[in-house]
Amino acid sequence: MNRCMRGALAVLGMGWLSGCSVGPVDHFTLEVDLPAQFRFIGAANYRPAREQLCNLPRRRGKRPERKIIIADYKPVAGRVSYDLPLTETIEGCPTVLRSVEFNFYAKWGVRDTDVGGDLGGIYFTDPIESEGVAGMPDSGVQVLPGQCMWLFRTVGRLHTIRKLLKCKALDAMGQRQKMRAGGVAQRDLLPGKTLRLVLALTDEEAPAFDRRWMAVPGGWKRCRGKNFEDLQGACDSDTTDFKPITMPDGRTCDVYPTCK
């Protein structure tokens, strides 16, 4: 390669790099912090932009307006990261990112069936919808905190313990909210920035159905109901009669979780 050609290529390369450096940034980084033994299947959903008159067809199978992201179980807590476009032209229709939906799963025991799940989601607003929506911090990282906890219940004639997963958003004071884990972000503030969903798992557990358990020293007792076979047995006015429960490891106990 002669000197003239090398010089021409160098100029072209500098021009290409310069074009990239000044071009618009139209993507952001989505980070999800997961506790140990958690996984999720997520979907980034794109819909026609507000000012567009085009429509996307309803379809099954492959859906270009729906990008699937997956994080598998890990033995320790960790962070996964994805680079997602905020806008995309799909079949000639300009679209914007409307939401990222999550199906969370977590292991609570050693058996394959010892798994609980819950839903979460992040929703992206247009400027006209952004009143009251948190802005982007100077750090360029917007954090959406959430907390998961296990709810316990009994199933079957042996009143065996099973667990349900519930994940809720946290407010600025760290208090659990009614809404699912996730939140709302302003799309126009996200280019080149990071949106981080942080999930934590609390050690606290609670009954899935309050009227069926009584709090006692060491945990909870299962109310007897009409008789031992009453699978829906509630405490109601009877707060003295209880029935044993079967722990996940097969032990028969009177109090969950301490088995005292």
Backbone torsions as a table, in degrees:
resi	resn	phi	psi	omega
1	MET	NA	125.5	-177.5
2	ASN	-79.5	171.6	-174.3
3	ARG	-63.8	-37.3	-178.9
4	CYS	-64.6	-42.3	-178.8
5	MET	-66.7	-40.6	177.7
6	ARG	-60.9	-39.7	179.5
7	GLY	-65.7	-40.8	179.4
8	ALA	-63.7	-42.9	178.9
9	LEU	-64.7	-37.0	179.0
10	ALA	-63.6	-41.9	178.5
11	VAL	-63.9	-43.1	178.6
12	LEU	-62.0	-42.3	179.7
13	GLY	-62.6	-42.2	178.8
14	MET	-64.7	-38.3	178.6
15	GLY	-64.8	-40.4	179.3
16	TRP	-64.9	-44.4	179.1
17	LEU	-64.1	-40.4	179.7
18	SER	-63.7	-40.3	178.5
19	GLY	-61.8	-40.6	178.4
20	CYS	-66.0	-38.8	-173.7
21	SER	-69.5	-28.1	-177.6
22	VAL	-101.9	-6.1	-179.3
23	GLY	-70.7	160.6	-178.5
24	PRO	-68.5	141.4	174.7
25	VAL	-91.1	122.0	-173.1
26	ASP	-126.0	35.1	178.1
27	HIS	-147.1	168.6	177.4
28	PHE	-145.4	170.4	179.0
29	THR	-103.8	123.8	173.6
30	LEU	-100.9	121.7	176.6
31	GLU	-115.3	142.6	177.1
32	VAL	-131.5	119.7	175.3
33	ASP	-92.5	121.7	-175.4
34	LEU	-116.2	140.7	171.0
35	PRO	-67.2	169.8	176.9
36	ALA	-61.1	144.7	177.7
37	GLN	61.6	34.5	173.2
38	PHE	-114.4	150.8	171.0
39	ARG	-145.3	168.3	173.7
40	PHE	-151.5	156.8	166.9
41	ILE	-118.4	119.6	-177.2
42	GLY	-118.0	163.2	178.2
43	ALA	-141.9	122.1	173.1
44	ALA	-88.9	121.1	-172.3
45	ASN	-108.0	127.4	-179.3
46	TYR	-111.1	137.9	-179.8
47	ARG	-133.4	157.9	178.3
48	PRO	-53.0	137.9	178.0
49	ALA	-60.5	156.9	-172.8
50	ARG	-55.1	-40.9	-174.8
51	GLU	-87.0	-0.5	-177.8
52	GLN	-89.2	145.2	179.3
53	LEU	-100.3	-2.7	-178.0
54	CYS	-77.1	161.2	178.4
55	ASN	-131.4	151.9	174.5
56	LEU	-99.8	139.6	-177.8
57	PRO	-70.7	150.3	171.1
58	ARG	-75.7	135.3	-175.7
59	ARG	-157.1	165.0	174.7
60	ARG	-114.6	167.6	178.8
61	GLY	77.2	-134.5	-177.4
62	LYS	-65.7	124.8	-178.3
63	ARG	-128.9	101.4	-176.9
64	PRO	-63.5	-19.2	178.6
65	GLU	-84.5	7.9	-177.8
66	ARG	-135.7	107.7	-178.1
67	LYS	-98.4	123.0	-177.2
68	ILE	-90.4	133.7	174.6
69	ILE	-126.9	141.6	-173.5
70	ILE	-136.1	136.6	170.8
71	ALA	-126.5	127.0	-175.8
72	ASP	-92.8	169.7	-180.0
73	TYR	-58.3	141.4	172.3
74	LYS	-130.2	146.0	-178.7
75	PRO	-71.4	-16.2	179.2
76	VAL	-128.9	161.6	177.6
77	ALA	-64.4	148.6	-178.8
78	GLY	-166.6	178.6	-176.9
79	ARG	-121.7	136.7	172.8
80	VAL	-115.4	152.5	-172.9
81	SER	-137.5	141.0	-179.7
82	TYR	-138.5	140.9	174.0
83	ASP	-98.0	117.3	-174.9
84	LEU	-121.5	136.1	173.1
85	PRO	-71.9	147.1	176.6
86	LEU	-90.3	-25.4	175.6
87	THR	-134.8	154.9	179.4
88	GLU	-161.2	140.0	175.5
89	THR	-93.3	118.6	-176.1
90	ILE	-118.1	115.6	-179.3
91	GLU	52.5	41.9	177.6
92	GLY	81.7	-0.7	-178.2
93	CYS	-105.3	118.2	176.5
94	PRO	-66.6	123.7	-178.5
95	THR	-122.8	162.9	175.6
96	VAL	-128.2	156.0	176.7
97	LEU	-71.4	119.5	-179.4
98	ARG	-98.7	-35.8	-176.6
99	SER	-161.9	158.9	166.4
100	VAL	-125.2	115.7	-178.6
101	GLU	-100.0	146.8	-178.1
102	PHE	-127.4	140.1	163.1
103	ASN	-111.5	108.5	-178.9
104	PHE	-91.7	144.2	174.9
105	TYR	-135.6	145.3	179.4
106	ALA	-146.5	148.0	178.1
107	LYS	-93.6	132.8	176.5
108	TRP	-115.2	-3.4	179.4
109	GLY	-151.4	-171.3	-174.7
110	VAL	-94.3	-17.3	-179.7
111	ARG	-79.4	155.2	-179.8
112	ASP	-60.6	-28.9	-178.6
113	THR	-86.0	-4.8	-178.8
114	ASP	-82.6	65.2	-176.6
115	VAL	-134.7	137.1	174.0
116	GLY	-120.9	158.8	-178.2
117	GLY	-143.0	158.0	175.7
118	ASP	-153.7	172.8	-177.4
119	LEU	-110.8	157.3	174.1
120	GLY	-154.1	172.3	179.7
121	GLY	-170.7	151.3	173.4
122	ILE	-118.7	133.5	-176.3
123	TYR	-120.0	140.0	-172.4
124	PHE	-113.7	128.7	-174.3
125	THR	-104.7	151.5	168.0
126	ASP	-77.7	162.0	179.2
127	PRO	-54.1	-37.3	-178.0
128	ILE	-66.8	-18.3	-178.1
129	GLU	-104.2	4.4	-165.9
130	SER	-92.4	6.7	177.3
131	GLU	-63.3	126.9	-179.5
132	GLY	84.8	-4.0	178.5
133	VAL	-88.9	135.8	-177.0
134	ALA	-58.8	142.9	177.0
135	GLY	-85.7	-178.6	-180.0
136	MET	-88.2	124.9	177.0
137	PRO	-62.4	161.1	178.8
138	ASP	-60.4	-25.2	-179.7
139	SER	-68.4	-17.2	-176.8
140	GLY	80.2	10.2	179.1
141	VAL	-126.1	115.6	175.8
142	GLN	-99.8	124.2	-175.4
143	VAL	-103.8	131.0	174.7
144	LEU	-113.5	99.0	-176.3
145	PRO	-80.6	144.9	176.6
146	GLY	-144.3	159.4	180.0
147	GLN	-135.5	133.7	176.6
148	CYS	-108.5	149.0	175.2
149	MET	-146.0	158.6	178.5
150	TRP	-94.3	133.6	171.3
151	LEU	-109.0	128.4	-176.0
152	PHE	-103.3	152.5	178.4
153	ARG	-151.7	174.5	174.5
154	THR	-119.7	150.6	179.3
155	VAL	-136.0	153.0	173.5
156	GLY	75.9	174.5	-176.6
157	ARG	-68.8	-20.7	177.2
158	LEU	-91.6	1.3	178.6
159	HIS	53.0	55.7	-177.0
160	THR	-81.6	138.4	-179.5
161	ILE	-68.7	132.8	169.6
162	ARG	-133.6	157.4	-176.4
163	LYS	-125.6	145.3	175.2
164	LEU	-115.3	143.5	179.3
165	LEU	-97.6	132.2	174.8
166	LYS	-129.7	123.1	-179.3
167	CYS	-118.8	124.3	-177.3
168	LYS	-125.5	155.4	174.7
169	ALA	-72.4	153.2	174.7
170	LEU	-110.6	145.6	175.4
171	ASP	-85.9	-175.4	-176.8
172	ALA	-63.1	-21.8	179.6
173	MET	-94.1	3.4	178.8
174	GLY	81.9	16.6	-179.6
175	GLN	-92.2	139.6	178.7
176	ARG	-66.4	137.3	178.9
177	GLN	-105.3	171.1	177.5
178	LYS	-75.9	-27.9	-177.1
179	MET	-74.4	152.7	-179.4
180	ARG	-67.0	163.3	179.3
181	ALA	-56.8	137.4	-177.8
182	GLY	133.2	-139.0	179.5
183	GLY	156.6	-158.3	-176.3
184	VAL	-128.6	140.5	179.3
185	ALA	-135.5	151.4	176.7
186	GLN	-84.5	117.0	-175.2
187	ARG	-61.7	-39.5	-175.0
188	ASP	-69.9	-13.5	178.3
189	LEU	-95.1	-3.4	-171.4
190	LEU	-90.7	-21.0	-176.7
191	PRO	-52.2	126.1	179.5
192	GLY	75.3	2.1	-177.1
193	LYS	-106.9	-176.5	-177.2
194	THR	-124.5	133.8	174.0
195	LEU	-114.6	121.8	-172.5
196	ARG	-121.3	116.7	173.2
197	LEU	-92.3	118.8	-176.4
198	VAL	-111.3	113.8	177.4
199	LEU	-104.1	133.4	173.7
200	ALA	-122.6	153.0	177.9
201	LEU	-112.9	118.9	179.9
202	THR	-80.6	150.4	176.2
203	ASP	-74.2	-18.6	-179.2
204	GLU	-70.3	138.6	172.3
205	GLU	-122.6	157.0	-178.7
206	ALA	-143.5	157.0	176.6
207	PRO	-64.6	141.9	174.9
208	ALA	-71.1	-28.8	179.0
209	PHE	-130.6	106.2	-171.4
210	ASP	-58.6	-39.4	-171.9
211	ARG	-71.9	-4.2	-177.0
212	ARG	-104.0	-1.1	-176.1
213	TRP	-133.8	149.5	174.0
214	MET	-121.1	134.0	177.0
215	ALA	-74.1	131.5	179.3
216	VAL	-137.9	166.5	174.6
217	PRO	-56.0	128.2	179.4
218	GLY	93.6	-5.5	178.4
219	GLY	147.0	-124.5	-172.6
220	TRP	-139.3	145.2	172.6
221	LYS	-112.7	144.1	-178.7
222	ARG	-86.5	120.8	-179.2
223	CYS	-66.1	146.6	-171.9
224	ARG	-74.3	-39.2	-174.1
225	GLY	76.6	-149.4	-178.6
226	LYS	-66.7	-37.9	178.6
227	ASN	-163.7	-178.1	-176.9
228	PHE	-63.2	-33.9	-176.7
229	GLU	-79.6	-5.3	-178.0
230	ASP	-71.8	99.8	-175.4
231	LEU	-71.2	-23.1	-179.8
232	GLN	-101.6	12.2	-172.4
233	GLY	-49.6	124.9	179.6
234	ALA	-109.4	161.3	-178.2
235	CYS	-73.6	-49.1	-177.0
236	ASP	46.4	-124.8	-178.2
237	SER	-87.9	-11.0	-179.4
238	ASP	-92.4	102.3	-179.6
239	THR	-114.5	22.2	-179.2
240	THR	-122.3	-18.6	-177.4
241	ASP	-103.7	126.4	-177.0
242	PHE	-131.3	173.0	177.1
243	LYS	-135.6	151.1	179.7
244	PRO	-67.8	157.3	178.0
245	ILE	-121.6	159.3	177.5
246	THR	-105.6	120.3	-179.3
247	MET	-74.0	161.9	179.0
248	PRO	-56.6	-27.4	179.6
249	ASP	-88.7	5.0	176.1
250	GLY	98.4	-11.0	179.7
251	ARG	-69.0	148.1	174.0
252	THR	-100.3	124.0	-174.2
253	CYS	-135.2	165.6	177.6
254	ASP	-101.2	-25.8	-175.6
255	VAL	-126.9	132.2	173.9
256	TYR	-106.7	135.8	5.7
257	PRO	-101.0	-0.9	-172.4
258	THR	-78.8	-16.5	178.7
259	CYS	63.9	28.4	178.4
260	LYS	-82.3	NA	NA
